[in-house]
Amino acid sequence: MIEQQNIVQDERAILVGLVYGTQTETMVNEYLAELAFLAETAGAVAVKTFIQKLPRPDSKTFVGKGKLEEIKQYVQKHGINLIIFDDELTGSQIGHISDALGIKTIDRSDLILDIFARRAKTAQAKVQVELAQYQYILPRLKGMWKHLERQGGGIGSRGPGETEIETDRRIVKDKIALLRKRLKEIDKQATTQRQERGTYIRVALVGYTNVGKSTLMNLLTKSDVLAENKLFATLDTITRKVVYEQTPFLLSDTVGFIRKLPHHLVESFKSTLDEVREADCLLHVVDISHPGYEDQMGVVDHTLQDIKAFDKPILTIFNKMDLYEETVFDPWLDEEVKRDLLNQLKARWERETHNNCVFVSATERQNIDALRNTVLDKVKQLYEERYPYLTQFY
């Protein structure tokens, strides 16, 4: 793993978003809210957001000169030491912006990679993240090195910028080749392990990051998977054997998806995502209390299509129903009206998922028995279809 430093916990950050193309200001505000959560997960405090509307990003400074000057004045007045852009920056843009503002400049991809670098625990995850880091910086070498050499520790500094020997493009390419070779070896081991699981039906939890997959994993398997209110709490795929009514199957908790997930990260985590590709059934967990939960569902569906895993049986689990009721329904609302609205919501999604959905609250353990029974029915059906001769499984 690339040498790491501890995050500077008091990093004060400003966030910058650009309204251009098909994006609306509402969409950009939602993206920036998520970016603030990412920053918090990495150990920074987002104290201010800046939004500008332009036909296209400025080739040198991403935002216009006037907006950059406004940001500079705010930075100097409030002691800001980090600026995070919601869109990917080129190496040249990073160099120009950091020169103009005199502070560390990173983008969403760099921030996500930093979080992944913190969270990576196993050898596989560490190699995957390191490979993604080098692939990210390779096209940005020319503009980044001068900036990275003077930025010290903290968010965005967890990587190649901290070491002098990695300043040469050829060396970085050699390092990428080496990491790919190492990852290929790990992939072979992982493939062998999956093949050794025999004829068990495999079920994988998928979903947007921080929707409650790990909490559900713990409830369904009675295991102790890390579950916390932070993005990307789970990086490594965790697989447990589960037995319901003498019917065994394998359940895996996988890394969460997110908007604008860096392409190199998806590529590097191919072996981890193989668990999703090779699963017999997917449990798509949705945080229904999130105001943009339908957009998040779209991101997950799009990612599943990208990794060619969208043609599997999918059970949609609408989680956090308790929070949904708290945030959507006013306290004075009549109970009968509330029940009618909930029934309408459930009826809508039952239609759209062809009755392949369950509504639960993992933290409150609401409707978990119904979820277990539904999963069991799916698993039994898959055994009957795939292995009709293994009658002991169903």
C-alpha positions in Angstrom: 0.0 0.0 0.0 1.2 3.5 -0.7 2.5 5.2 2.4 -0.2 6.9 4.3 -0.4 9.8 6.9 -3.0 10.4 9.5 -5.8 12.8 8.4 -5.6 16.3 9.7 -8.8 16.2 11.6 -9.4 20.0 11.6 -9.2 20.4 7.8 -11.7 23.1 6.9 -13.0 22.6 3.4 -15.0 24.5 0.8 -17.0 22.7 -1.8 -17.4 23.8 -5.4 -20.0 22.6 -7.9 -20.7 23.7 -11.5 -24.1 23.8 -13.2 -23.5 22.9 -16.8 -24.8 20.6 -19.5 -27.9 18.8 -18.5 -27.4 19.4 -14.8 -29.8 21.6 -12.8 -29.0 23.7 -9.8 -31.1 21.3 -7.7 -29.1 18.4 -8.9 -25.8 20.1 -8.1 -27.0 21.0 -4.6 -27.8 17.3 -4.0 -24.3 16.3 -5.3 -22.7 18.9 -3.0 -24.7 17.6 0.0 -23.3 14.1 -0.8 -19.8 15.6 -1.3 -20.1 17.2 2.2 -20.8 13.7 3.6 -17.8 12.3 1.8 -15.7 15.1 3.2 -17.0 14.3 6.7 -16.2 10.6 6.2 -12.7 11.6 5.3 -12.3 13.8 8.4 -12.9 17.3 7.1 -15.5 19.9 7.9 -17.3 21.5 4.9 -17.9 25.1 5.9 -19.0 26.6 2.7 -20.3 25.7 -0.8 -19.9 27.6 -4.0 -22.0 27.0 -7.2 -21.5 28.6 -10.6 -23.5 28.2 -13.8 -21.4 28.1 -17.0 -21.9 26.6 -20.5 -18.9 24.4 -19.8 -16.0 24.2 -17.3 -13.2 26.7 -17.7 -10.2 24.8 -19.2 -7.7 26.4 -16.8 -9.5 26.9 -13.5 -12.8 25.0 -13.9 -14.8 28.0 -12.6 -14.7 31.5 -14.1 -12.1 34.1 -13.0 -14.7 36.1 -11.0 -15.8 33.1 -9.1 -12.3 32.0 -8.4 -11.5 35.5 -7.0 -14.6 35.3 -4.8 -13.4 31.9 -3.5 -9.9 33.3 -2.9 -11.3 36.1 -0.7 -13.3 33.6 1.3 -10.3 31.3 1.7 -8.1 34.1 3.0 -10.8 35.5 5.3 -11.8 32.2 6.9 -8.6 30.2 7.1 -9.7 27.5 4.7 -7.0 24.9 3.9 -8.8 22.6 1.5 -11.0 23.0 -1.6 -12.9 20.1 -3.1 -14.5 20.1 -6.6 -17.5 17.9 -7.3 -16.2 17.1 -10.8 -12.9 15.6 -12.0 -10.2 18.1 -12.5 -7.2 17.8 -14.9 -3.7 18.0 -13.6 -3.4 21.4 -15.2 -6.6 22.7 -13.5 -5.3 21.4 -10.1 -2.1 23.3 -10.6 -3.7 26.5 -11.7 -6.3 26.5 -8.9 -3.8 25.7 -6.2 -1.4 28.4 -7.4 -4.3 30.9 -7.4 -5.6 30.0 -4.0 -2.5 28.7 -2.2 -4.4 25.8 -0.7 -4.7 22.0 -1.3 -7.0 21.3 -4.3 -8.7 17.9 -4.9 -11.8 16.6 -6.7 -14.5 14.1 -5.9 -12.5 11.2 -7.3 -9.4 12.1 -5.3 -11.6 12.3 -2.1 -13.2 8.9 -2.7 -9.8 7.3 -3.4 -8.6 8.9 -0.1 -11.6 7.3 1.8 -11.0 4.0 0.1 -7.3 4.2 1.1 -8.3 4.6 4.8 -10.8 1.8 4.7 -8.8 -0.8 2.9 -7.8 -3.5 5.3 -7.1 -6.7 3.3 -4.2 -7.2 0.9 -6.7 -7.3 -2.0 -8.4 -4.1 -1.1 -5.1 -2.3 -0.6 -3.7 -3.4 -4.0 -7.0 -2.4 -5.7 -7.0 1.1 -4.1 -3.3 1.6 -4.8 -3.8 0.7 -8.5 -6.7 3.1 -8.8 -4.6 5.9 -7.2 -1.8 5.5 -9.7 -4.2 5.3 -12.6 -5.8 8.5 -11.4 -2.6 10.4 -11.1 -0.9 9.2 -14.3 -2.6 11.6 -16.7 -2.3 14.4 -14.1 1.5 14.1 -13.4 2.5 17.3 -15.1 0.2 19.5 -13.2 0.1 17.7 -9.8 3.6 17.0 -8.6 4.6 20.6 -7.7 1.2 21.0 -5.9 1.5 17.6 -4.1 5.1 18.2 -2.9 4.1 21.2 -0.8 0.7 20.0 0.6 1.8 18.0 3.6 -0.6 15.5 5.2 -4.3 15.3 5.2 -7.0 14.5 2.7 -5.9 13.8 -0.8 -2.2 13.4 0.3 -2.6 9.6 0.9 -0.7 8.5 -2.1 2.0 8.9 -4.7 2.4 12.6 -4.1 4.2 11.9 -0.9 7.1 10.0 -2.4 9.8 11.6 -4.5 10.6 8.4 -6.5 7.1 8.4 -8.0 7.5 11.6 -9.9 8.5 10.0 -13.2 5.8 8.8 -15.6 7.7 5.7 -16.6 8.1 4.6 -12.9 4.3 5.1 -12.4 3.5 3.0 -15.4 5.9 0.3 -14.2 4.2 0.4 -10.8 0.7 0.1 -12.4 1.9 -3.0 -14.3 3.3 -4.5 -11.1 0.1 -3.9 -9.2 -2.0 -5.3 -12.1 0.1 -8.5 -12.0 -0.3 -8.7 -8.2 -4.0 -8.2 -8.5 -4.3 -10.8 -11.2 -2.7 -13.3 -8.7 -5.1 -12.3 -6.0 -8.0 -12.6 -8.5 -7.0 -16.2 -9.3 -7.0 -17.0 -5.6 -10.5 -15.4 -5.2 -11.8 -17.3 -8.2 -10.6 -20.6 -6.8 -12.2 -19.8 -3.4 -15.5 -19.0 -5.2 -15.3 -22.3 -7.2 -14.7 -24.2 -4.0 -18.1 -23.1 -2.6 -19.7 -25.9 -4.5 -23.4 -25.8 -5.4 -24.6 -23.3 -2.8 -26.9 -20.6 -4.1 -25.1 -17.3 -3.8 -27.0 -14.1 -2.8 -25.3 -10.7 -2.8 -26.4 -7.5 -1.1 -26.0 -4.5 -3.4 -27.0 -0.8 -3.1 -25.9 2.8 -2.8 -23.4 3.5 -0.1 -24.7 3.9 3.4 -28.2 2.5 2.8 -27.9 -0.2 5.6 -26.5 -3.2 3.8 -24.1 -4.2 6.6 -26.8 -3.8 9.2 -29.1 -6.1 7.2 -26.1 -8.5 6.8 -25.8 -8.7 10.5 -29.5 -9.4 11.0 -29.8 -12.0 8.3 -26.6 -13.9 9.3 -26.3 -13.1 13.0 -22.7 -12.0 12.3 -20.7 -8.9 13.3 -20.0 -6.9 10.1 -18.9 -3.3 10.6 -22.0 -1.0 10.3 -21.7 2.7 10.8 -23.2 6.0 9.5 -20.3 6.7 7.1 -19.8 6.2 3.4 -18.0 3.1 2.2 -17.9 1.4 5.6 -17.5 -1.9 3.8 -14.8 -2.3 1.1 -14.0 -5.9 1.1 -16.7 -8.4 0.2 -17.8 -10.4 3.3 -19.4 -13.7 2.7 -21.3 -15.8 5.3 -23.0 -19.2 5.1 -26.7 -18.9 6.1 -29.1 -21.7 6.8 -32.9 -21.0 6.9 -35.1 -24.0 7.6 -32.3 -26.4 6.7 -31.8 -24.6 3.4 -28.2 -23.3 3.1 -27.0 -20.4 0.9 -24.1 -17.9 0.8 -24.8 -14.2 1.5 -22.3 -11.6 0.6 -22.1 -7.9 1.6 -20.4 -5.8 -1.1 -19.0 -2.3 -1.5 -21.6 0.4 -1.9 -22.0 2.3 -5.2 -22.1 6.1 -5.5 -22.6 8.8 -8.1 -19.5 9.6 -10.2 -17.6 6.6 -8.9 -14.1 6.9 -10.4 -13.8 4.7 -13.4 -10.4 3.4 -12.3 -11.9 2.4 -9.0 -14.5 0.3 -10.7 -11.9 -1.3 -12.9 -9.6 -2.0 -9.9 -12.4 -3.5 -7.9 -13.3 -5.9 -10.7 -12.5 -8.9 -8.6 -14.6 -7.6 -5.7 -17.5 -6.9 -8.0 -17.2 -10.5 -9.4 -19.1 -11.5 -6.3 -22.0 -9.5 -7.7 -21.6 -10.8 -11.2 -21.4 -14.4 -10.1 -24.3 -14.2 -7.6 -27.5 -16.1 -8.3 -29.7 -13.4 -6.8 -29.2 -9.8 -5.8 -30.8 -8.0 -2.8 -30.9 -4.3 -3.8 -31.0 -2.3 -0.5 -32.6 1.1 -0.8 -32.6 3.9 1.8 -36.2 5.0 1.2 -35.8 7.8 3.7 -33.3 9.6 1.5 -35.0 12.4 -0.6 -33.1 11.2 -3.7 -33.6 7.5 -3.2 -35.0 7.0 -6.7 -31.9 8.6 -8.2 -29.7 6.4 -6.0 -31.6 3.4 -7.3 -30.9 4.6 -10.8 -27.1 4.8 -10.0 -27.1 1.2 -8.7 -29.1 -0.1 -11.7 -26.7 1.7 -14.1 -23.6 0.3 -12.3 -25.1 -3.2 -12.4 -25.6 -2.8 -16.1 -22.0 -1.6 -16.5 -20.7 -4.7 -14.8 -23.1 -7.0 -16.6 -25.0 -8.1 -13.5 -28.5 -6.6 -14.2 -30.1 -9.7 -15.7 -30.3 -11.6 -12.4 -33.3 -12.0 -10.1 -33.4 -8.9 -7.9 -35.3 -8.4 -4.7 -35.6 -4.7 -3.7 -35.4 -4.1 0.0 -36.7 -0.7 1.0 -34.9 0.0 4.2 -35.2 2.7 6.9 -39.0 2.8 6.8 -39.0 4.2 10.3 -37.0 7.2 9.2 -39.2 7.6 6.1 -42.2 8.0 8.3 -40.4 10.5 10.5 -39.2 12.7 7.7 -42.2 12.5 5.3 -45.2 12.5 7.6 -46.1 15.4 9.8 -46.7 14.5 13.5 -50.3 15.8 13.3 -51.2 13.5 10.3 -54.1 11.2 11.0 -53.1 7.6 11.4 -55.6 6.4 8.8 -54.3 8.9 6.2 -50.8 7.8 7.1 -51.7 4.1 6.5 -53.3 5.0 3.1 -50.2 6.9 2.0 -48.0 4.0 3.0 -50.2 1.5 1.2 -50.1 3.7 -1.9 -46.2 3.8 -1.7 -46.0 0.1 -1.3 -48.5 -0.6 -4.1 -46.5 1.6 -6.4 -43.3 -0.3 -5.9 -44.9 -3.7 -5.8 -46.2 -2.8 -9.4 -42.8 -1.5 -10.5 -40.8 -4.5 -9.1 -43.4 -7.1 -10.0 -43.9 -7.9 -6.4 -40.2 -8.4 -5.8 -39.9 -5.9 -2.9 -40.0 -5.8 0.9 -40.3 -2.8 3.2 -38.2 -3.0 6.4 -36.3 -1.1 9.1 -33.1 -2.8 9.9 -32.3 -0.8 13.0 -35.8 -1.2 14.4 -36.0 -4.8 13.2 -39.3 -4.1 11.5 -40.5 -6.8 9.0 -37.3 -8.7 9.2 -39.0 -12.1 9.5 -41.0 -11.3 6.3 -37.6 -10.5 4.6 -36.1 -13.8 5.7 -39.1 -15.7 4.4 -39.0 -13.9 1.1 -35.2 -14.6 0.7 -35.8 -18.2 1.6 -38.5 -18.5 -1.0 -36.2 -17.0 -3.6 -33.3 -19.3 -2.7 -35.5 -22.4 -2.7 -36.8 -21.4 -6.2 -33.3 -21.0 -7.4 -32.3 -24.4 -6.1 -35.2 -26.0 -7.9 -34.3 -24.3 -11.1 -30.5 -24.8 -11.0 -30.1 -28.1 -9.1 -33.3 -30.1 -9.3 -31.5 -33.2 -8.2 -30.4 -31.6 -4.9 -33.8 -32.2 -3.2 -32.2 -31.9 0.3 -31.8 -28.1 -0.2 -35.5 -27.5 -0.7 
